[in-house]
Amino acid sequence: MAKRKDDKSRRSKAKVDKKLQAIYAKSRREFSAADLQKFTVIEKGIPLENIIAEMEKIQRNYKAKKA
């Protein structure tokens, strides 16, 4: 089995992990039901008919230029 060259990176990684854990813990505490509500509300988008009509127009223009 191959030997590790250096264990220094593992020691510094523990410090980074503790900092990340603190950041994640703070963000979990600050995350509220109002924040969650933003992601659960269904917003009205662009009607599919408009998107299809625009795509067909683009395709017609492309075919006209290609021909």
Backbone as XML, in Angstrom:
<?xml version="1.0"?>
<chain id="A" units="angstrom">
  <residue number="1" name="MET">
    <atom name="N" x="0.839" y="-1.179" z="0.000"/>
    <atom name="CA" x="0.000" y="0.000" z="0.000"/>
    <atom name="C" x="0.885" y="1.243" z="0.000"/>
  </residue>
  <residue number="2" name="ALA">
    <atom name="N" x="0.479" y="2.256" z="-0.693"/>
    <atom name="CA" x="1.260" y="3.487" z="-0.803"/>
    <atom name="C" x="1.236" y="4.257" z="0.511"/>
  </residue>
  <residue number="3" name="LYS">
    <atom name="N" x="2.369" y="4.873" z="0.814"/>
    <atom name="CA" x="2.466" y="5.662" z="2.039"/>
    <atom name="C" x="2.092" y="7.112" z="1.748"/>
  </residue>
  <residue number="4" name="ARG">
    <atom name="N" x="1.547" y="7.744" z="2.748"/>
    <atom name="CA" x="1.230" y="9.162" z="2.607"/>
    <atom name="C" x="2.509" y="9.972" z="2.692"/>
  </residue>
  <residue number="5" name="LYS">
    <atom name="N" x="2.599" y="10.985" z="1.878"/>
    <atom name="CA" x="3.788" y="11.825" z="1.859"/>
    <atom name="C" x="3.779" y="12.843" z="2.993"/>
  </residue>
  <residue number="6" name="ASP">
    <atom name="N" x="2.581" y="13.388" z="3.278"/>
    <atom name="CA" x="2.530" y="14.499" z="4.210"/>
    <atom name="C" x="1.207" y="14.485" z="4.966"/>
  </residue>
  <residue number="7" name="ASP">
    <atom name="N" x="1.277" y="14.629" z="6.270"/>
    <atom name="CA" x="0.054" y="14.685" z="7.079"/>
    <atom name="C" x="-0.333" y="16.117" z="7.423"/>
  </residue>
  <residue number="8" name="LYS">
    <atom name="N" x="0.420" y="17.098" z="6.973"/>
    <atom name="CA" x="0.138" y="18.492" z="7.314"/>
    <atom name="C" x="-1.227" y="18.934" z="6.799"/>
  </residue>
  <residue number="9" name="SER">
    <atom name="N" x="-1.591" y="18.493" z="5.613"/>
    <atom name="CA" x="-2.857" y="18.927" z="5.040"/>
    <atom name="C" x="-4.045" y="18.425" z="5.850"/>
  </residue>
  <residue number="10" name="ARG">
    <atom name="N" x="-3.903" y="17.278" z="6.478"/>
    <atom name="CA" x="-5.000" y="16.742" z="7.276"/>
    <atom name="C" x="-5.231" y="17.588" z="8.531"/>
  </residue>
  <residue number="11" name="ARG">
    <atom name="N" x="-4.196" y="18.092" z="9.120"/>
    <atom name="CA" x="-4.335" y="18.893" z="10.339"/>
    <atom name="C" x="-5.000" y="20.233" z="10.049"/>
  </residue>
  <residue number="12" name="SER">
    <atom name="N" x="-4.604" y="20.873" z="8.965"/>
    <atom name="CA" x="-5.197" y="22.159" z="8.636"/>
    <atom name="C" x="-6.637" y="21.988" z="8.159"/>
  </residue>
  <residue number="13" name="LYS">
    <atom name="N" x="-6.938" y="20.833" z="7.611"/>
    <atom name="CA" x="-8.285" y="20.560" z="7.137"/>
    <atom name="C" x="-9.279" y="20.543" z="8.302"/>
  </residue>
  <residue number="14" name="ALA">
    <atom name="N" x="-8.843" y="20.086" z="9.457"/>
    <atom name="CA" x="-9.714" y="20.039" z="10.630"/>
    <atom name="C" x="-10.141" y="21.446" z="11.033"/>
  </residue>
  <residue number="15" name="LYS">
    <atom name="N" x="-9.231" y="22.423" z="10.923"/>
    <atom name="CA" x="-9.568" y="23.798" z="11.260"/>
    <atom name="C" x="-10.600" y="24.347" z="10.280"/>
  </residue>
  <residue number="16" name="VAL">
    <atom name="N" x="-10.418" y="24.033" z="9.012"/>
    <atom name="CA" x="-11.359" y="24.498" z="7.989"/>
    <atom name="C" x="-12.719" y="23.873" z="8.227"/>
  </residue>
  <residue number="17" name="ASP">
    <atom name="N" x="-12.739" y="22.583" z="8.574"/>
    <atom name="CA" x="-14.003" y="21.907" z="8.832"/>
    <atom name="C" x="-14.753" y="22.559" z="9.987"/>
  </residue>
  <residue number="18" name="LYS">
    <atom name="N" x="-14.036" y="22.956" z="11.024"/>
    <atom name="CA" x="-14.686" y="23.605" z="12.161"/>
    <atom name="C" x="-15.271" y="24.949" z="11.757"/>
  </residue>
  <residue number="19" name="LYS">
    <atom name="N" x="-14.556" y="25.683" z="10.908"/>
    <atom name="CA" x="-15.066" y="26.966" z="10.434"/>
    <atom name="C" x="-16.314" y="26.768" z="9.586"/>
  </residue>
  <residue number="20" name="LEU">
    <atom name="N" x="-16.275" y="25.758" z="8.709"/>
    <atom name="CA" x="-17.440" y="25.479" z="7.874"/>
    <atom name="C" x="-18.625" y="25.040" z="8.722"/>
  </residue>
  <residue number="21" name="GLN">
    <atom name="N" x="-18.370" y="24.220" z="9.723"/>
    <atom name="CA" x="-19.451" y="23.781" z="10.599"/>
    <atom name="C" x="-20.089" y="24.971" z="11.290"/>
  </residue>
  <residue number="22" name="ALA">
    <atom name="N" x="-19.281" y="25.922" z="11.713"/>
    <atom name="CA" x="-19.817" y="27.115" z="12.374"/>
    <atom name="C" x="-20.651" y="27.944" z="11.397"/>
  </residue>
  <residue number="23" name="ILE">
    <atom name="N" x="-20.173" y="28.074" z="10.164"/>
    <atom name="CA" x="-20.914" y="28.836" z="9.154"/>
    <atom name="C" x="-22.245" y="28.166" z="8.854"/>
  </residue>
  <residue number="24" name="TYR">
    <atom name="N" x="-22.228" y="26.837" z="8.666"/>
    <atom name="CA" x="-23.464" y="26.109" z="8.371"/>
    <atom name="C" x="-24.438" y="26.171" z="9.546"/>
  </residue>
  <residue number="25" name="ALA">
    <atom name="N" x="-23.928" y="26.078" z="10.761"/>
    <atom name="CA" x="-24.797" y="26.151" z="11.933"/>
    <atom name="C" x="-25.472" y="27.515" z="12.013"/>
  </residue>
  <residue number="26" name="LYS">
    <atom name="N" x="-24.706" y="28.572" z="11.737"/>
    <atom name="CA" x="-25.274" y="29.920" z="11.767"/>
    <atom name="C" x="-26.344" y="30.079" z="10.703"/>
  </residue>
  <residue number="27" name="SER">
    <atom name="N" x="-26.091" y="29.565" z="9.493"/>
    <atom name="CA" x="-27.081" y="29.704" z="8.417"/>
    <atom name="C" x="-28.340" y="28.895" z="8.722"/>
  </residue>
  <residue number="28" name="ARG">
    <atom name="N" x="-28.188" y="27.724" z="9.367"/>
    <atom name="CA" x="-29.373" y="26.939" z="9.744"/>
    <atom name="C" x="-30.210" y="27.682" z="10.788"/>
  </residue>
  <residue number="29" name="ARG">
    <atom name="N" x="-29.533" y="28.335" z="11.734"/>
    <atom name="CA" x="-30.269" y="29.090" z="12.761"/>
    <atom name="C" x="-31.026" y="30.264" z="12.153"/>
  </residue>
  <residue number="30" name="GLU">
    <atom name="N" x="-30.410" y="30.916" z="11.171"/>
    <atom name="CA" x="-31.022" y="32.101" z="10.580"/>
    <atom name="C" x="-32.076" y="31.781" z="9.523"/>
  </residue>
  <residue number="31" name="PHE">
    <atom name="N" x="-32.109" y="30.550" z="9.033"/>
    <atom name="CA" x="-33.074" y="30.168" z="8.015"/>
    <atom name="C" x="-34.447" y="30.052" z="8.658"/>
  </residue>
  <residue number="32" name="SER">
    <atom name="N" x="-35.416" y="30.766" z="8.120"/>
    <atom name="CA" x="-36.729" y="30.815" z="8.746"/>
    <atom name="C" x="-37.790" y="30.214" z="7.822"/>
  </residue>
  <residue number="33" name="ALA">
    <atom name="N" x="-39.000" y="30.121" z="8.335"/>
    <atom name="CA" x="-40.117" y="29.619" z="7.543"/>
    <atom name="C" x="-40.413" y="30.547" z="6.373"/>
  </residue>
  <residue number="34" name="ALA">
    <atom name="N" x="-40.180" y="31.835" z="6.558"/>
    <atom name="CA" x="-40.394" y="32.800" z="5.476"/>
    <atom name="C" x="-39.429" y="32.531" z="4.324"/>
  </residue>
  <residue number="35" name="ASP">
    <atom name="N" x="-38.199" y="32.150" z="4.652"/>
    <atom name="CA" x="-37.228" y="31.813" z="3.607"/>
    <atom name="C" x="-37.677" y="30.573" z="2.843"/>
  </residue>
  <residue number="36" name="LEU">
    <atom name="N" x="-38.189" y="29.599" z="3.561"/>
    <atom name="CA" x="-38.663" y="28.377" z="2.928"/>
    <atom name="C" x="-39.859" y="28.653" z="2.035"/>
  </residue>
  <residue number="37" name="GLN">
    <atom name="N" x="-40.699" y="29.557" z="2.429"/>
    <atom name="CA" x="-41.893" y="29.892" z="1.664"/>
    <atom name="C" x="-41.538" y="30.410" z="0.271"/>
  </residue>
  <residue number="38" name="LYS">
    <atom name="N" x="-40.420" y="31.109" z="0.152"/>
    <atom name="CA" x="-39.992" y="31.625" z="-1.149"/>
    <atom name="C" x="-39.790" y="30.498" z="-2.154"/>
  </residue>
  <residue number="39" name="PHE">
    <atom name="N" x="-39.332" y="29.343" z="-1.681"/>
    <atom name="CA" x="-39.039" y="28.232" z="-2.570"/>
    <atom name="C" x="-40.251" y="27.351" z="-2.846"/>
  </residue>
  <residue number="40" name="THR">
    <atom name="N" x="-41.316" y="27.473" z="-2.051"/>
    <atom name="CA" x="-42.479" y="26.607" z="-2.219"/>
    <atom name="C" x="-43.611" y="27.260" z="-2.996"/>
  </residue>
  <residue number="41" name="VAL">
    <atom name="N" x="-43.565" y="28.567" z="-3.193"/>
    <atom name="CA" x="-44.619" y="29.266" z="-3.917"/>
    <atom name="C" x="-44.425" y="29.051" z="-5.414"/>
  </residue>
  <residue number="42" name="ILE">
    <atom name="N" x="-45.488" y="28.670" z="-6.082"/>
    <atom name="CA" x="-45.438" y="28.475" z="-7.524"/>
    <atom name="C" x="-45.691" y="29.813" z="-8.196"/>
  </residue>
  <residue number="43" name="GLU">
    <atom name="N" x="-44.717" y="30.238" z="-8.954"/>
    <atom name="CA" x="-44.830" y="31.515" z="-9.634"/>
    <atom name="C" x="-45.344" y="31.293" z="-11.045"/>
  </residue>
  <residue number="44" name="LYS">
    <atom name="N" x="-46.101" y="32.282" z="-11.539"/>
    <atom name="CA" x="-46.569" y="32.189" z="-12.913"/>
    <atom name="C" x="-45.394" y="32.470" z="-13.829"/>
  </residue>
  <residue number="45" name="GLY">
    <atom name="N" x="-45.283" y="31.673" z="-14.844"/>
    <atom name="CA" x="-44.188" y="31.846" z="-15.789"/>
    <atom name="C" x="-44.714" y="32.262" z="-17.143"/>
  </residue>
  <residue number="46" name="ILE">
    <atom name="N" x="-43.922" y="32.037" z="-18.140"/>
    <atom name="CA" x="-44.298" y="32.353" z="-19.510"/>
    <atom name="C" x="-45.159" y="31.206" z="-20.027"/>
  </residue>
  <residue number="47" name="PRO">
    <atom name="N" x="-46.302" y="31.491" z="-20.638"/>
    <atom name="CA" x="-47.149" y="30.424" z="-21.164"/>
    <atom name="C" x="-46.418" y="29.605" z="-22.233"/>
  </residue>
  <residue number="48" name="LEU">
    <atom name="N" x="-46.663" y="28.314" z="-22.224"/>
    <atom name="CA" x="-45.997" y="27.397" z="-23.143"/>
    <atom name="C" x="-46.285" y="27.756" z="-24.600"/>
  </residue>
  <residue number="49" name="GLU">
    <atom name="N" x="-47.480" y="28.228" z="-24.882"/>
    <atom name="CA" x="-47.836" y="28.588" z="-26.253"/>
    <atom name="C" x="-46.913" y="29.682" z="-26.791"/>
  </residue>
  <residue number="50" name="ASN">
    <atom name="N" x="-46.582" y="30.655" z="-25.933"/>
    <atom name="CA" x="-45.677" y="31.732" z="-26.352"/>
    <atom name="C" x="-44.281" y="31.209" z="-26.646"/>
  </residue>
  <residue number="51" name="ILE">
    <atom name="N" x="-43.822" y="30.296" z="-25.829"/>
    <atom name="CA" x="-42.487" y="29.729" z="-26.028"/>
    <atom name="C" x="-42.433" y="28.933" z="-27.317"/>
  </residue>
  <residue number="52" name="ILE">
    <atom name="N" x="-43.460" y="28.107" z="-27.573"/>
    <atom name="CA" x="-43.499" y="27.299" z="-28.799"/>
    <atom name="C" x="-43.570" y="28.192" z="-30.025"/>
  </residue>
  <residue number="53" name="ALA">
    <atom name="N" x="-44.392" y="29.241" z="-29.966"/>
    <atom name="CA" x="-44.508" y="30.159" z="-31.105"/>
    <atom name="C" x="-43.170" y="30.836" z="-31.385"/>
  </residue>
  <residue number="54" name="GLU">
    <atom name="N" x="-42.460" y="31.222" z="-30.348"/>
    <atom name="CA" x="-41.161" y="31.859" z="-30.528"/>
    <atom name="C" x="-40.146" y="30.877" z="-31.119"/>
  </residue>
  <residue number="55" name="MET">
    <atom name="N" x="-40.180" y="29.638" z="-30.652"/>
    <atom name="CA" x="-39.258" y="28.632" z="-31.182"/>
    <atom name="C" x="-39.546" y="28.326" z="-32.644"/>
  </residue>
  <residue number="56" name="GLU">
    <atom name="N" x="-40.830" y="28.265" z="-33.002"/>
    <atom name="CA" x="-41.196" y="28.020" z="-34.399"/>
    <atom name="C" x="-40.746" y="29.177" z="-35.285"/>
  </residue>
  <residue number="57" name="LYS">
    <atom name="N" x="-40.861" y="30.397" z="-34.794"/>
    <atom name="CA" x="-40.415" y="31.568" z="-35.541"/>
    <atom name="C" x="-38.902" y="31.503" z="-35.778"/>
  </residue>
  <residue number="58" name="ILE">
    <atom name="N" x="-38.160" y="31.134" z="-34.744"/>
    <atom name="CA" x="-36.708" y="31.002" z="-34.869"/>
    <atom name="C" x="-36.360" y="29.925" z="-35.882"/>
  </residue>
  <residue number="59" name="GLN">
    <atom name="N" x="-37.094" y="28.821" z="-35.831"/>
    <atom name="CA" x="-36.831" y="27.724" z="-36.760"/>
    <atom name="C" x="-37.123" y="28.143" z="-38.202"/>
  </residue>
  <residue number="60" name="ARG">
    <atom name="N" x="-38.231" y="28.867" z="-38.418"/>
    <atom name="CA" x="-38.546" y="29.342" z="-39.769"/>
    <atom name="C" x="-37.457" y="30.269" z="-40.296"/>
  </residue>
  <residue number="61" name="ASN">
    <atom name="N" x="-36.988" y="31.190" z="-39.445"/>
    <atom name="CA" x="-35.914" y="32.100" z="-39.846"/>
    <atom name="C" x="-34.637" y="31.342" z="-40.177"/>
  </residue>
  <residue number="62" name="TYR">
    <atom name="N" x="-34.332" y="30.325" z="-39.388"/>
    <atom name="CA" x="-33.130" y="29.523" z="-39.621"/>
    <atom name="C" x="-33.215" y="28.772" z="-40.939"/>
  </residue>
  <residue number="63" name="LYS">
    <atom name="N" x="-34.394" y="28.167" z="-41.188"/>
    <atom name="CA" x="-34.570" y="27.425" z="-42.440"/>
    <atom name="C" x="-34.505" y="28.359" z="-43.641"/>
  </residue>
  <residue number="64" name="ALA">
    <atom name="N" x="-35.045" y="29.581" z="-43.500"/>
    <atom name="CA" x="-35.024" y="30.550" z="-44.601"/>
    <atom name="C" x="-33.584" y="30.973" z="-44.914"/>
  </residue>
  <residue number="65" name="LYS">
    <atom name="N" x="-32.771" y="31.153" z="-43.894"/>
    <atom name="CA" x="-31.375" y="31.535" z="-44.112"/>
    <atom name="C" x="-30.572" y="30.390" z="-44.688"/>
  </residue>
  <residue number="66" name="LYS">
    <atom name="N" x="-30.901" y="29.165" z="-44.275"/>
    <atom name="CA" x="-30.164" y="27.993" z="-44.736"/>
    <atom name="C" x="-30.485" y="27.660" z="-46.181"/>
  </residue>
  <residue number="67" name="ALA">
    <atom name="N" x="-31.708" y="27.906" z="-46.615"/>
    <atom name="CA" x="-32.143" y="27.566" z="-47.976"/>
    <atom name="C" x="-31.634" y="28.514" z="-49.020"/>
  </residue>
</chain>
